[in-house]
């Protein structure tokens, strides 16, 4: 589960967490990833699409609290060199954004 407290959203922390998870998956030589996200969570859906996730299906009335659908999203090219290059570029941009927001995270410890 990936979540950012509302007080800390829109600062790049969700992107940093997702980047770290995907980097770890690549390091472990995984090839695919899947996730579920609330249909209404447009910020999260946009972030996942930015990292190459595609909508693969829908789980009707998945969330009990609201009866809302969940989008099922897949990424099927984690092991490809172009995705690792994408992560390298994203790392630079992400670190710049986190620095601007005064966050000092251990992102630099991840090698690409």
N, C-alpha and C positions, 0 to 999 in steps of 0.2 A: 504494500500500500504506500502510495506516495501522496503526501498532503503537506501543505504549507499553511500555517496559522494565518488567518485573514490580516492580522496586523503586519505581516511580513510578506504579503503577496505583492507581485508586480516589481520585485527587486532583483529577479534573476535566480532566486534560490531554487525554485522548481526546476528551472532549466539545468542548474548545476547538479541537482540530485539525479535527474533523468540522464544527463551526460555521464555521470559517474556509474550509474547502473548499466548503461549501454557499453561504456568502456570496459567495465568488469566482464560483461557478457562476451565482448570481443576477445579480451585477454584469455578467457576460458574456452575460446574457439567455438562458442555457440553460434548458430546460424540464424535462428529465428527468435522472435519475441512476440508475445501477445499481451493484451491488456483489455480491461473493461473500464469504461468511463461514462458518467452520466451524460445523457443526450444534451442536457441543458448547460453543461460545463464547457462553454465555448472557448474559454481561455486554455483549458487543458487540452481540448480537442485540437486547437490551433498549435499548441506546443508539440503534441505528438505528431501531427502532420509535418511540422517543421523538421522533425527528426526522421521522417520517412515512413511513419506508420500510415497504413491505409485501412479504411473501414472494410471489415470482412463480414459483418453481420450485425444482428441486433437481438438482444434478449428482452422480450416484451415484459413490461411491468417487473423488472428485475429488482428495483429498489423498493423494499417493503414500506419505508416511511412515506414515500410519495406516489408509489405506483409507476414511477418513471422508468422508461426504457434505458438499457445500457447499450452503448455502442461497443462492439467487439472490434478491436483494431489489431492488425498484424504488421510485423516488419519481418521480411523474409530475406534480407541481404546483409545481415550483420557481419558475416565473415568475408565480405568482399573488400578488396583494397580501396575502392572508391569511398566506401562508408568510413573506413579508418581515416582516409584523407579528410572527409567531411568532419569527423570528430576533431581532428587536429585544428582545422580552421575555426570550428565552433569554440574550441578551448580558448583560443586567443581572444575572440570577441567576448566570450563569457567572462573571462578573467578581467578584461577591461571594464565591463559593465559592473561586476562585483566590486572592483576597486573604486569606481565612481560612487557606488552606494555605500562605501566605507566598510565593506565586508572583507575579512581576511580569512579565507578558507584554504584548506590544504589541497586545492585543486592542482597546484604545481607538483605535488608528489606523484601524480599520475603521469606516466610516460606514454608518449605516442611515437 
